[in-house]
């Protein structure tokens, strides 16, 4: 029984809560980093085996695409082709 409790405690400590963000938080991240951006699309995708948000937006006359991790990190931003 003691082993079970220890294993359960370790599992809780290392698993932790999932810190997935939603589309509204993704929108906020883009607008904080690109003020005045016009967001045209937000989709969930897979990028290099990782679940991400792909965001298409316009900023300063350019069409851009951002890849944002589910924990809110901007992985990549580039010109959308």
Long-range contacts (C-beta under 8 A, 24 or more apart in sequence): 19-70, 19-71, 19-72, 20-70, 20-71, 21-53, 21-68, 21-70, 21-71, 21-72, 23-53, 25-72, 26-53, 26-55, 26-68, 29-68, 29-72, 29-74, 30-55, 30-57, 30-66, 30-68, 33-74, 34-59, 34-64, 37-64, 47-75, 56-80
